[in-house]
Amino acid sequence: MLIPCPHCGLRDLAEFTYVGDATRNRPILDAPEGDWADYLYLRTNPMGRHAEHWQHTAGCRSVLTVRRDTVTHEIFGATMAGTQA
């Protein structure tokens, strides 16, 4: 699988580390304990197109938001994390 790094171009998956689901929102600091427990321990297993965070650990070290199909592993693009696609 090749991931398109905005800085380095197409790179092999081996250069990246999966960071997590890019669609999850962290609770506010003083959120109820149950909200934090859900955030930390409950995960979904999405099928189809999904946004994920990956870090280019063997390259520029940037954190990217990668749009990937979780069934076919097709990559639809990547942007710097925190920027609009």
N, C-alpha and C positions, 0 to 999 in steps of 0.2 A: 504494500500500500504506500502510495506517495502522497505526502502532505505539502501543499504549496505555502511555504513560508513567505510572507510579504517582503522580508529582507534578503533571504538566501535563495529563493526560488524553490523548485520541486526538490524535496528531500525524502529519503526513505524513512519509514515509520520507526526504525531502530534509533534514529536521532532524537526522538520525542518521548516525553513522559506524559501519560494521561494524568490530568489534574482533577477533573470532575465535570459534573453536569453544569452546563452554562445557563440552564433555565431555572435553577433553584435560587430563591431569594433568602438571604440570611435574616433571621429575626432581629428586631431591634434589641439593644443591649438589655433593657429591663423587661423583655417579653416574659410571659409566664413559663414556668419550667417545662410544661407539656409541649409548648411550641419549640423549645430548644431540643427536647428529646426527639420530637418528630424530625426536626432538621438534621440532627446528628445520626439517627439510627434508621429512619424509614427511607427507602429508595424505591423508585419505580424502575421498570425494565422496559423502556420504550421500544416500539417496533417502528421502523421507517426513518424518515428524516428527523435529525436531532442535532442540537447545538451542544458542543462539548469544549472544555478548556484543555489545551495541550501546551506543554512547555517544550521549546526547542533546546533541550538540555545539552546536546552535542553540537550546537551551533551558536546562534546569536543570543540564546537564553531568554528570548521573548516568550510571553504567554499569549497564545492565540485562541480565538474562538473558531473552531472548525465545524462546519456543517457537513454531517456525514449520515448516510443511510445505515442504520444499525443492522439491517438484514443483509444487504449486498456489499457493505463497506465502501460504497462509492462516495468519493469526496466531492462536495459541491462548492467548495471554496473555503478560504480562511481569511480572517482579519485579525488585527491586533485586538486583544481583549480590551473591552471598554470602549471600543469605537463602533459606530453604526456600520452595518453591512451595506 
